Structures are given as structure tokens and as C-alpha cells.
Amino acid sequence: MMRIPDTELFINPEGRVYHLGIRKQDLADIVLLVGDQDRVDVFKGLFDEIEMEHRTREFHTLTGLYRSKRFTALSTGIGTDNIDIAVNELDALANIDFDTRKPAAVHRSLTLFRLGTCGAIQPDISVGSMILSHKAIGLDNVLNWYADRDKVCDLEMEQAFLSQVHWSSHLHDPYISSASPKLIRLFEDCTVKGLTLSSAGFYGPQGRKVRAGLAMPAMLEEFEAFRFKDWRITNFEMESSALFGLASILGHEAGTLCVAMGNRYHKNNAVDHASLVRKMCELALDRLSL
């Protein structure tokens, strides 16, 4: 393969990728992705040993040991646009020779596991539930920019989604990507099976009306009513669709576990966010360290 130009992948003289600001030796094989920079601090109290910590922009990275297994915790900020940056730079750290600027001879597969918060949309999913996203419906457009999009997406479910939802003509095509079966098996016995909506924003794109009107006023009701085989849409968040799709294209294992901080059907929210997030992080570490 030809050398990757400097304009396509920025590497500083210290061997740090441009946005994440970390080096190859800083990266563990298992990466815990969180949105909030401060959520990385939760792992300071959970890791048995800390090797490295780095902050740049919204990206806060912590690498350490838990039960003798090495983990990296990384904040990505909000949205699939940031996931596009994070996954591509994590893959570059794992699979690009920084001296030759060519793909490494041996592929390194990472486990990219997102730990987030979400809003449930089904009436029977209670606040505080742990939802494991088996698939994600991308309302964000990121994966549509990649050539192999159709190879890693559930095209049959995409058609079913468009046939049941009054999709605005002003919006781009949704896509449906899948989590790693290996990670699903690891968590499916203790979580709600999730078909997750990954939206491009928090307010209008998730059907929240504050002052501005909505292009699809009935979207919440239509999403709640969607059915395809044994699937139903369970929750809203903002990152998983691009995470699953890019990981599949690049040869990594990806998954998402979210705690439901609210229920959009009942319009109620959790009170103690911190304890629910810590419980989720502890569950992830326990299962991923087996």
C-alpha cells in the first residue's frame, strides 16, 4: 500500500496522533469509551494501577490495570463526529507503522466498548436499566461517507425502518450497524437487548421540542411502534452507530452498554446519576476482565 500522506494522518514528532494526543505504547487492547471527560476519573478509583494519563481537547485518556488486565479509558466528547476521530486515530495507533506511514504487517484488533447514558423509549424499560446495544440505527450520516457501508450494515432492517417511519425528505439515509457478537455474548445475560437510535443532536434530532418545532413531530411514537422480526427500538444515544460501523470496517470488536437515565415515554429521570454510572463501569470491568 502507498504511504499515507501527512495531510491524511497527522502524527506529531513525539509519535502522538493529532486529536487524541497519545502514543502507541499508551494504548491497551481494551478501550473503554465514555463521553464525559470527568467520567474517566471514575476509573481512577477502580483500576488497581495507573500507567498513564493524558488530556487534550475533549479527549481524556487513562491507561491502567484491573485484575492484571490492561485497559485504556478514553473520553470522546459528544456525538458520532467525535467517534469518527477517535476510532480512526485508535486504529492508526494500532495498525499504522508511524515510521513508514504504511499499514503494519500484522493487524491488531482492539476491543472498543462504549459506556454511556441514554433515554429509554419503551414503557417497560425502567430508569436505571442497563441496555446493551446489539444494533444501532444511525440517524447521523457518518458511516454513509465510507465505501464499505453496505457491507457492514443490516440493509433489510434499514428498508423496514424506512417503510414504517415517515422519514423527512430533508434527512439523509439512516443506516443500521451491529455490535460485536463476542461482546453481546459477554453481557446479554444481565442487560436489556437494545436496538439503539444514534442521533446527531440532543434536542430536535431526539424529538425534544423546547421552542423550535420538529420536522417529524410524531417521531417518538413511530420509533416506539417500530417492529422488525423480534426487534423493537429501545433507546436514544449519540455515538454507537458510527462506533459499530467503523469498528466493523476496520476489524475491531465494538459494543455499547448504556444506563437509562430517563424514560421518554413516562417522562421521568433518574436522581442518582453517579451511582448508576459507577455500577455500569464496574460491570464492564468485571466482564471484560474475565
RODO-2510 file (C-alpha; in nm, 4 decimals, decimal comma):
residues 290
     n   res          X          Y          Z
     1     m     0,0000     0,0000     0,0000
     2     m     0,1169     0,3541    -0,0718
     3     r     0,2486     0,5747     0,2049
     4     i    -0,0275     0,7630     0,3881
     5     p     0,0342     1,1363     0,3303
     6     d     0,0887     1,3736     0,6205
     7     t    -0,2325     1,5548     0,5267
     8     e    -0,4390     1,2354     0,5769
     9     l    -0,2981     1,1316     0,9153
    10     f    -0,1368     1,3858     1,1485
    11     i     0,1405     1,2482     1,3723
    12     n     0,3471     1,4862     1,5844
    13     p     0,7253     1,4494     1,6315
    14     e     0,6708     1,2624     1,9605
    15     g     0,4660     0,9966     1,7828
    16     r     0,1307     1,1217     1,9126
    17     v    -0,1828     1,1179     1,6988
    18     y    -0,3210     1,4644     1,6408
    19     h    -0,6501     1,4768     1,8316
    20     l    -0,6156     1,2090     2,0994
    21     g    -0,2601     1,3161     2,1761
    22     i    -0,1435     0,9687     2,2818
    23     r     0,1315     0,7327     2,1626
    24     k     0,1287     0,3691     2,0579
    25     q     0,2640     0,2498     2,3928
    26     d    -0,0184     0,4289     2,5754
    27     l    -0,2921     0,2175     2,4171
    28     a    -0,4276    -0,1037     2,5700
    29     d    -0,6092    -0,3674     2,3653
    30     i    -0,9340    -0,2967     2,5529
    31     v    -1,0567     0,0627     2,5255
    32     l    -1,3462     0,1879     2,7380
    33     l    -1,5086     0,4812     2,5597
    34     v    -1,7051     0,7375     2,7598
    35     g    -1,8443     1,0724     2,6531
    36     d    -1,7769     1,2920     2,9564
    37     q    -1,4137     1,3770     3,0354
    38     d    -1,4890     1,3582     3,4061
    39     r    -1,6249     1,0045     3,3721
    40     v    -1,2702     0,8848     3,3049
    41     d    -1,1950     0,9799     3,6657
    42     v    -1,4303     0,7015     3,7797
    43     f    -1,1688     0,4526     3,6623
    44     k    -0,9024     0,6113     3,8809
    45     g    -1,0908     0,4622     4,1735
    46     l    -1,1426     0,1269     4,0012
    47     f    -0,8086     0,0472     3,8347
    48     d    -0,5560    -0,1376     4,0514
    49     e    -0,2684     0,0514     3,8919
    50     i    -0,2445     0,3592     3,6673
    51     e     0,0239     0,3736     3,3976
    52     m    -0,0561     0,6892     3,2026
    53     e    -0,2937     0,9853     3,1929
    54     h    -0,3236     1,2465     2,9191
    55     r    -0,5672     1,5274     2,8378
    56     t    -0,6136     1,7170     2,5144
    57     r    -0,9309     1,8922     2,3975
    58     e    -1,2276     1,6732     2,4984
    59     f    -1,0111     1,3596     2,4909
    60     h    -0,9084     1,2407     2,8373
    61     t    -0,7091     0,9156     2,8349
    62     l    -0,6212     0,6894     3,1278
    63     t    -0,4395     0,3559     3,0915
    64     g    -0,4047     0,1134     3,3796
    65     l    -0,4513    -0,2366     3,5138
    66     y    -0,7608    -0,4053     3,6519
    67     r    -0,7232    -0,7641     3,7776
    68     s    -0,3932    -0,7826     3,5885
    69     k    -0,5595    -0,6912     3,2574
    70     r    -0,4647    -0,3676     3,0808
    71     f    -0,7377    -0,1157     2,9957
    72     t    -0,7496     0,2283     2,8378
    73     a    -1,0353     0,4615     2,9352
    74     l    -1,0934     0,7390     2,6826
    75     s    -1,3462     1,0219     2,6707
    76     t    -1,4675     1,1064     2,3221
    77     g    -1,6947     1,4016     2,3868
    78     i    -2,0447     1,4020     2,2412
    79     g    -2,1516     1,2704     1,9023
    80     t    -2,0611     1,0405     1,6148
    81     d    -1,8380     1,3092     1,4618
    82     n    -1,6060     1,2626     1,7596
    83     i    -1,6357     0,8843     1,7283
    84     d    -1,5126     0,9212     1,3693
    85     i    -1,1985     1,0924     1,5023
    86     a    -1,1464     0,8586     1,7979
    87     v    -1,1896     0,5278     1,6132
    88     n    -0,9725     0,6283     1,3172
    89     e    -0,6923     0,7507     1,5440
    90     l    -0,7150     0,4460     1,7714
    91     d    -0,6917     0,2256     1,4629
    92     a    -0,3930     0,4253     1,3386
    93     l    -0,2160     0,3735     1,6718
    94     a    -0,2827     0,0009     1,6475
    95     n    -0,2330    -0,0630     1,2771
    96     i    -0,0173     0,2025     1,1103
    97     d     0,3637     0,1917     1,1153
    98     f     0,4443     0,5514     1,2053
    99     d     0,7946     0,5288     1,0544
   100     t     0,6859     0,4106     0,7091
   101     r     0,3322     0,5559     0,7345
   102     k     0,2009     0,2276     0,5914
   103     p    -0,0292    -0,0383     0,7426
   104     a     0,1501    -0,2702     0,9827
   105     a     0,2279    -0,6236     0,8650
   106     v     0,0140    -0,7775     1,1413
   107     h    -0,3346    -0,6450     1,2189
   108     r    -0,4081    -0,5600     1,5829
   109     s    -0,7738    -0,5912     1,6775
   110     l    -0,8968    -0,3659     1,9566
   111     t    -1,2000    -0,4049     2,1801
   112     l    -1,3836    -0,0705     2,1774
   113     f    -1,6530    -0,0732     2,4438
   114     r    -1,8668     0,2354     2,4977
   115     l    -2,0111     0,3123     2,8405
   116     g    -2,2771     0,5779     2,8186
   117     t    -2,6101     0,7143     2,9285
   118     c    -2,9294     0,7042     2,7281
   119     g    -3,3016     0,7665     2,7254
   120     a    -3,5317     0,4638     2,7031
   121     i    -3,8351     0,4956     2,4762
   122     q    -4,0321     0,1790     2,5611
   123     p    -4,2724     0,1973     2,8558
   124     d    -4,1459    -0,1263     3,0159
   125     i    -3,7774    -0,0240     3,0315
   126     s    -3,7296     0,1322     3,3711
   127     v    -3,4919     0,4125     3,4623
   128     g    -3,1630     0,2604     3,5777
   129     s    -3,1829    -0,0321     3,3331
   130     m    -2,8608    -0,1441     3,1657
   131     i    -2,9198    -0,1555     2,7892
   132     l    -2,6733    -0,3431     2,5681
   133     s    -2,6923    -0,2163     2,2100
   134     h    -2,6991    -0,5190     1,9788
   135     k    -2,7623    -0,2907     1,6808
   136     a    -2,7648     0,0850     1,6285
   137     i    -2,9716     0,2909     1,3868
   138     g    -2,7554     0,5752     1,2605
   139     l    -2,9539     0,8969     1,2256
   140     d    -2,6253     1,0868     1,1982
   141     n    -2,4834     1,0179     0,8450
   142     v    -2,1190     0,9467     0,9437
   143     l    -2,0971     0,5920     0,8088
   144     n    -2,2541     0,6957     0,4771
   145     w    -1,9219     0,8647     0,3945
   146     y    -1,7406     0,5273     0,3894
   147     a    -1,7179     0,2956     0,0869
   148     d    -1,7915    -0,0300     0,2724
   149     r    -2,1005     0,0988     0,4479
   150     d    -2,3349    -0,1544     0,2841
   151     k    -2,1081    -0,4471     0,3707
   152     v    -2,1372    -0,3883     0,7452
   153     c    -2,4999    -0,2721     0,7704
   154     d    -2,8319    -0,4534     0,8075
   155     l    -2,9878    -0,3479     0,4762
   156     e    -3,3087    -0,5453     0,5309
   157     m    -3,3786    -0,3719     0,8607
   158     e    -3,2965    -0,0346     0,7052
   159     q    -3,5736    -0,0858     0,4499
   160     a    -3,8174    -0,1937     0,7204
   161     f    -3,7321     0,1168     0,9215
   162     l    -3,7929     0,3497     0,6254
   163     s    -4,1209     0,1746     0,5426
   164     q    -4,2593     0,2224     0,8940
   165     v    -4,1343     0,5731     0,9737
   166     h    -4,2427     0,8912     0,7940
   167     w    -3,8846     0,9898     0,7170
   168     s    -3,8398     1,3547     0,6199
   169     s    -3,7121     1,4114     0,2653
   170     h    -3,4677     1,6677     0,4045
   171     l    -3,2832     1,3999     0,6016
   172     h    -3,0044     1,1679     0,4834
   173     d    -3,0471     0,7897     0,4691
   174     p    -3,0337     0,6115     0,8059
   175     y    -2,8036     0,3103     0,8438
   176     i    -2,8049     0,0165     1,0837
   177     s    -2,4778    -0,1249     1,2190
   178     s    -2,4162    -0,4154     1,4551
   179     a    -2,2174    -0,4713     1,7719
   180     s    -1,9627    -0,7488     1,8091
   181     p    -2,1312    -1,0879     1,8701
   182     k    -1,8455    -1,1713     2,1089
   183     l    -1,9271    -0,8702     2,3278
   184     i    -2,3012    -0,9352     2,3073
   185     r    -2,2482    -1,2867     2,4461
   186     l    -2,0413    -1,1447     2,7312
   187     f    -2,3177    -0,9128     2,8567
   188     e    -2,6513    -1,0405     2,7258
   189     d    -2,7466    -1,2317     3,0418
   190     c    -2,7539    -0,9165     3,2585
   191     t    -2,8771    -0,6456     3,0219
   192     v    -3,1762    -0,5358     2,8127
   193     k    -3,1430    -0,6257     2,4429
   194     g    -3,1004    -0,2944     2,2663
   195     l    -3,1836    -0,1607     1,9219
   196     t    -3,0449     0,1871     1,9727
   197     l    -3,1066     0,5139     1,7901
   198     s    -2,7856     0,7149     1,7478
   199     s    -2,8877     1,0718     1,6773
   200     a    -2,6973     1,3745     1,5505
   201     g    -2,8117     1,6001     1,8342
   202     f    -2,9776     1,6055     2,1750
   203     y    -3,2832     1,8221     2,1158
   204     g    -3,4613     1,8188     1,7788
   205     p    -3,2830     1,5060     1,6499
   206     q    -3,4144     1,3169     1,9533
   207     g    -3,7660     1,4579     1,9287
   208     r    -3,7270     1,7151     2,2059
   209     k    -3,9276     2,0305     2,1470
   210     v    -3,8260     2,3285     2,3579
   211     r    -3,9073     2,6293     2,1371
   212     a    -3,8154     2,5212     1,7829
   213     g    -4,0647     2,2965     1,6044
   214     l    -3,9801     1,9465     1,4770
   215     a    -3,9558     1,8215     1,1178
   216     m    -4,1021     1,4872     1,2325
   217     p    -4,3463     1,5707     1,5145
   218     a    -4,4589     1,2078     1,5575
   219     m    -4,1095     1,0565     1,5561
   220     l    -4,1122     0,9294     1,9152
   221     e    -4,4403     0,7467     1,8686
   222     e    -4,3263     0,5978     1,5375
   223     f    -3,9926     0,4855     1,6815
   224     e    -4,1670     0,3273     1,9799
   225     a    -4,4059     0,1416     1,7475
   226     f    -4,1371     0,0112     1,5087
   227     r    -4,1160    -0,3685     1,4862
   228     f    -3,8980    -0,5906     1,2681
   229     k    -3,8919    -0,9644     1,3367
   230     d    -3,8148    -0,9787     1,7124
   231     w    -3,6654    -0,6298     1,7230
   232     r    -3,8016    -0,3091     1,8739
   233     i    -3,6273     0,0236     1,9282
   234     t    -3,5234     0,0603     2,2907
   235     n    -3,3294     0,3828     2,3455
   236     f    -3,1670     0,7035     2,2204
   237     e    -2,7977     0,7942     2,2453
   238     m    -2,5452     0,9669     2,0181
   239     e    -2,2407     0,7501     1,9381
   240     s    -2,2981     0,3779     1,8778
   241     s    -2,3896     0,3691     1,5087
   242     a    -2,0580     0,5119     1,3895
   243     l    -1,8673     0,3123     1,6518
   244     f    -2,0115    -0,0208     1,5366
   245     g    -1,9836     0,0582     1,1671
   246     l    -1,6263     0,1868     1,1704
   247     a    -1,5093    -0,0923     1,4007
   248     s    -1,6562    -0,3496     1,1616
   249     i    -1,4875    -0,1891     0,8600
   250     l    -1,1512    -0,1647     1,0390
   251     g    -1,1570    -0,5093     1,2005
   252     h    -1,2213    -0,4283     1,5664
   253     e    -1,4717    -0,5561     1,8246
   254     a    -1,7182    -0,2894     1,9385
   255     g    -2,0066    -0,2720     2,1806
   256     t    -2,2121    -0,0262     2,3841
   257     l    -2,3573    -0,0516     2,7321
   258     c    -2,5765     0,2385     2,8436
   259     v    -2,7631     0,3041     3,1647
   260     a    -3,1086     0,4543     3,1096
   261     m    -3,1100     0,7907     3,2850
   262     g    -3,4616     0,8684     3,1728
   263     n    -3,7690     0,7198     3,0103
   264     r    -3,9075     0,9307     2,7279
   265     y    -4,2448     0,7516     2,7324
   266     h    -4,3099     0,8166     3,1015
   267     k    -4,1108     1,1436     3,1038
   268     n    -3,9187     1,0611     3,4210
   269     n    -3,5466     1,0826     3,5023
   270     a    -3,3001     0,9154     3,7378
   271     v    -3,1957     1,1030     4,0502
   272     d    -2,8600     0,9482     4,1418
   273     h    -2,6619     0,9555     3,8163
   274     a    -2,3206     0,8965     3,9756
   275     s    -2,4043     0,5644     4,1422
   276     l    -2,5671     0,4291     3,8257
   277     v    -2,2629     0,5223     3,6142
   278     r    -2,0246     0,3641     3,8641
   279     k    -2,2317     0,0440     3,8712
   280     m    -2,2164     0,0298     3,4898
   281     c    -1,8385     0,0832     3,4867
   282     e    -1,7869    -0,1872     3,7478
   283     l    -1,9986    -0,4322     3,5466
   284     a    -1,7985    -0,3600     3,2319
   285     l    -1,4636    -0,4095     3,4026
   286     d    -1,5740    -0,7302     3,5698
   287     r    -1,6996    -0,8883     3,2461
   288     l    -1,4183    -0,7637     3,0211
   289     s    -1,1503    -0,8822     3,2633
   290     l    -1,2709    -1,2444     3,2591
***
